[in-house]
Amino acid sequence: MSGVAATDERARDDRHDLVDEHLEDWLREFPDLDVETEGLISRIHKIARYIDRILSETAAEFGLSLADWELLGSLRRVGPPYRLTPGHLAERLMISPAAMTSRLDRLEERGLVTRQPDDTDRRVTQVQLTDEGVKTWGAAVDVQAAKEQMVAAAVSERQKRELNDRLRKLLNTCERIAGSPPPPRSISDPG
């Protein structure tokens, strides 16, 4: 059996994956390697990369970048009337004000957001999702949710709850050790 066929056959077997192959190689080089910890972290990292790719593809289907996706999602998450100041958005997305201005210009040009003076303080600008922004975001989320359901179908409802509980513990530990998570590399402010 060729190496490719053997790899493909193992990929169909839930007891062996690409990380197992890498761990076998690393174990030769580092016999004292904590295989379980390394496997856990490697799998989380690889799954995150797959999910980022799926999300990027969904965003692109709607003419959005991941940066656009994150910004629209931040506005949608605050609830009606879906508005925040540019400063609050920049803070939530951990980007510079200059990067925020560029993103807002692009989204406003597409008719997905609008900037308007605050009702109580005209010195303050509010960014608000337009009806088209709400519609576009909702449609994109529906498509992404369907893709995520296909991925999550690999485990039962009970396993999802258990996995969520365990991952929550890991995430809380990461936050205690390292603070807030950095933005994903693909949407972070380059400047």
N, C-alpha and C positions, 0 to 999 in steps of 0.2 A: 504494500500500500504506500502511495507517495506521501511525503510530508504534508502536503496541502490537504489531501484526502483525510489523513489521520487527524489533522487539526480540525477540519470541518466536522468529522465524526465526533470528536470530543466536544466541540462547541454545542452540539445538539444534546449532550449529556450534562444535566444540571450538576453533576458531581465534579466537573472539571471545566475550567475556563482559561482564558488567556492569562489571568493573574497567576493561576497555578503553574503555568509554564514558566513565567518569569520568576516565580518563587523557587522553583526547582533549580533554575540557573543561579540565583542569588545564594541559595543554600550551599551550593558547591563552593562559592567564593567566601561566604560568611557562615560557617557551620553553626555558630551560636545565635543566628538570626531568630528573632521572635516571629515565627512564620504567621501565627494567628493575628498579631497586631499589624504586621506588614500587609497581610492579605486584606484585612479590614480596611485599612487606610487606602490601599491601592484600588480596591473595588469601589469605595466611595468616590475617589478621584475620577476613576474611569466612568462611572455612572454619571457623575456630574458633567463630564465632557460630552457624553452622549446626549444628555438632557439639554445642555447648552446648544448643541448642534440642532436638535429638534426644535428648540425655541427660536433659534436664528432662522431656520427654514420657515417656520410659521410667520414670524415677523416679516420676512421678505415677501411671503405670499400676499401680504397686505401693504406692501410698499414701505415697511417700517424697518428701521435698524433696531438692534437691541437697546440702544440708548433711547430711541423713541418709545419702544415698548415699556421700558422702565418709567419714563416720564409720564406717559399716559396712565399707566397702572398706578402711579403715585397719586395722580389727580382722582382717579376713579375710586381708589381706596378710601378717600376722605368722605365720600358720600355727597349727596346733593347739597349744594349746587356744583360740586366738583371743582373747587377753586382753592388755590393757595398762592402765596406771594412767590415771586421768583427766588427770593432768598430761602424760604422754607423748602422749596423744591430742590435747590442746590444743596442744601444741608441734608435732606433726605437721601439724595442720590450721591452725596459725597463728591461733588464736582465744584469747580470754580465758577464764579459768577459769569465769567467770559464764556465758558463752555455752555452754561445754561442759556445765555442770550442767543448763542448760535443755534442751539436745539430748538428754542422757542421760535426763533425766526423761521426755521424750516417747517415746524409743525403749524405755525400760524399761516404760512404761505399755502399749505395744503388744506387749510380750513378745519384743522382738527382741534386747535385751541385758539383762544382769543385773549388779548391783554386789554384790560380796562381799568380805569381808576377805581379805587376802593370806595364803597358807598359812604363810609364814615370819615375817611381821610384821603383827600385827593392826591396827597404826596405819595401814597402807596399804590402800587400796581398789583392787580390780581390777575392770575392766569386761570382761565376756566376752560374746561372741555366744552366744545361745541356739540350740538346734536350729532353732527357727523363724526366727531371724535368719540362720543359715547357709542355710536353705532359701530364704528370701525373697531374700537376696543372690544366691544361685546362679541362681534363676529370672530375676531382673532382669538379671543379667549375660548370660545366654543370649539374652534378647530384645535387649539392646543390641548384643551381638556380631553378631547377624543383621543389624541395621540398619547397623552399621559395615561388614559384608561387602558390603552393597548399594552403599555409597558407594565402597569400595575396588575394587569390580569395574570401575571406570572405567579402571584401569591394570593392566598385566600383572604377574606375579610379579617379573620382572626389574625393571620400573619401580618396583615397591614397594620393592625392596631399594635401588635407586639413590636414590629419593626419601628413604627412611629415612636413608641415609648423608649426604645433603646437609642434611636437616633436623637431624640430630644435630649437624653442624658449626655450624649456625646457633644451635641451642639452647645448645651449649657456649659459643659466643661471647657469647650473651646472659647466661649465668650468670657468665662472667668479667667482663663489663662491669658488670652490675647486681646480681649476687648471686642469692640464692634468688628464685624467682618468687613474686609475691604470690598470695594465694588468688583464685580467680575472684570477680568482683564479686557474682555472684548467691549465693555462699555465705559471703562474708566476714562477720566479726563486725561488726554495725552499731554496737556500743557500745564 
